[in-house]
Amino acid sequence: MTVEERGREAKASKRILAIVTLSHAMQHLFVGLSILFPIMIAELNLSYSSFGLIIGISSFIGGILQIVFSMSSRAVARHILLAIGDFLIFIGGALTSLANGFIDFLLARSIFSIGVAPQHPMGAAILSDKYDEKTLGRAIGFFFGLAYIGNIVGPVAATLLSVYMGWRGAFLVFSLPPIIIGFLLLFCLRGRRPKHISSVKSSIKSDTMSLLSEKSIILILIALAINSGGTDLTIMTTYIPIFLANGIGADTYERGIIYTIGLLGGVIGPVMLGKYSAKIGYLKGAIISTSVSAILTYLLIIYTTPNLAIAIHIFCLFFMSFSIATLTQSYLLSTTEGYAKDLAVGVYFTTNFIFVSIWSSIMGFLLDYFTSFTPVLAVMGTLGLASSGILIASRRFGLKQ
């Protein structure tokens, strides 16, 4: 390959990275809207248990479809699946703005979760085809880290919009960018086609058997299932805003500032730790992130009022916890080949969403039962440490790291 050809290839890779990251960021705009959950719970007259059930059921639906989208990529181009996801995120967000009770919110959240399903496996798999093992961690770090800017923009914009338009207006406004990005994906990545269509059945079977035969991958999935109730991104962004509001009594503006500072850590962490872990090993980086975030979750128990210290604390917590997905996926992608990459990431997020659905419901029940965040934070920290222990055990069977 000539210097000119390498230059064109590098430019094309960066363009693809930018587009799929932008699509991912649209999803995380809605993650920032979790700052409005306390208001929604009150207005829709939901208990913590019913709220947790809504998050749980919708996450379960989205999780099951992660693997469906991953397998569909053998017959449908990945960027088309991504675009379909963005269109569904638009519909789910718009319907959320119209919700009046449990059933309405559940339906809207389920459609949103279906739209989220292709974002991670398709985006990560597209990048894994464009970057080699040495640069993949950095690319995946940008894919997650820069998309997490949506997490920062989300609560700030949502807080301001909710003041003038209410939480319904905020959801409606946030629903518009994803549909624009969906059309951008179809236009800018047109011409890309799936591969190996003629051997779909045998490829799925062989890829599945290959994944299941790797003990390190099985242990990582077990660790993920446990940490889905510990320091995982989804459980954090679901219950930390509620903790700030009802656990330490932060008002709307205090909550918005503290949460936004925390989410800034969630942007920086995946980028920095993704690059650093490319040197020390992605699995080792994941172990460090999981262990530290578990300890920081335990320490949240000491706070009783909103202050600068808790803002710095949550910054460090999100710096570590938001990096776990980046590092574990980078490891999985670096140890698989071809369409097994799609399947590996699909299985990863299917496991994640299914167990998040279970843990979200459990955490809601615990909050109602104990009427305190202390036991919930203790459970989350314990699950994080247990997950870290399993990741340490998985290194014994690691393929490359």
Secondary structure, DSSP 8 states (H G I E B T S, - for coil): --HHHHHHHHHHHHHHHHHHHHHHHHHHHHHHGGGGHHHHHHHTT--HHHHHHHHHHHHHHHHHHHHHHHHHTTTS-HHHHHHHHHHHHHHHHHHHTT--SHHHHHHHHHHHHHHHTTHHHHHHHHHHHHS-HHHHHHHHHHHHHTTTHHHHHHHHHHHHHHHHHHHHHHHHHHTHHHHHHHHHHHHHTTT---S-GGGHHHHHHHHHHHHHT-HHHHHHHHHHHHHTTTT-HHHHHHHHHHIIIIIS---HHHHHHHHHHHHHHHHHHHHHHHHHHHHH-HHHHHHHHHHHHHHHHHHGGG--S--HHHHHHHHHHHHHHTHHHHHHHHHHHHT--TTHHHHHHHHHHHHHHHHHHHHHHHHHHHHHHHSSSHHHHHHHHHHHHHHHHHHHHHGGG-S--
